Amino acid sequence: MPTIRKEILIDASPEQVWDAVRDVGAVHRRLVPRYTEDTRMNGHERTLTMLGGNVVREYIVSIDDQARRMAYAVVESQTPLLHHHASFQVFPHEDGIARLVWTTDFLPDDLAAEIQARVDRGSQVMKQTIEAEAKGTVR
């Protein structure tokens, strides 16, 4: 099973980054606003409406405030996934900034390039969005 692990250094405190990550119902505002149009919660189930209208249904597996870790699994998507589980974990880094680690396990193997591209793009948007919020420059 392929695993993609992406480390993102974010110019914000670990507390600020964790606050954005753990706000699972605000993905469209606090993490990837130029990637996701809307987020709807129904218990532990999250439905994301992506730009262009694609809908992804996810299950929030865990929100661990002590470890600053949130895990989720895609349960329905237009991408032909057989399995998808991912997590975000926030760590302190030098000079008071945060290191966000995004780990994704998925099947089938032949989706590796597509999933990697999505993680890379999503990481850039997350970094920009969280840093703007931390600096008070959110548009």
Salt bridges, closest charged atoms under 4 A:
GLU7 OE2 - ARG5 NH1 2.47
GLU7 OE1 - ARG99 NH1 3.49
ASP11 OD2 - LYS135 NZ 3.46
GLU15 OE2 - ARG68 NH2 3.18
ASP19 OD2 - ARG30 NH2 2.78
ASP23 OD2 - ARG30 NH1 3.10
ASP38 OD2 - ARG40 NE 3.16
GLU45 OE1 - ARG57 NH1 2.85
GLU58 OE1 - ARG46 NH2 2.67
ASP65 OD1 - ARG22 NE 2.64
GLU76 OE1 - ARG57 NE 2.99
GLU114 OE2 - ARG118 NH2 2.46
ASP120 OD1 - LYS6 NZ 3.06
GLU131 OE2 - LYS127 NZ 2.67
GLU133 OE2 - ARG30 NH2 2.51
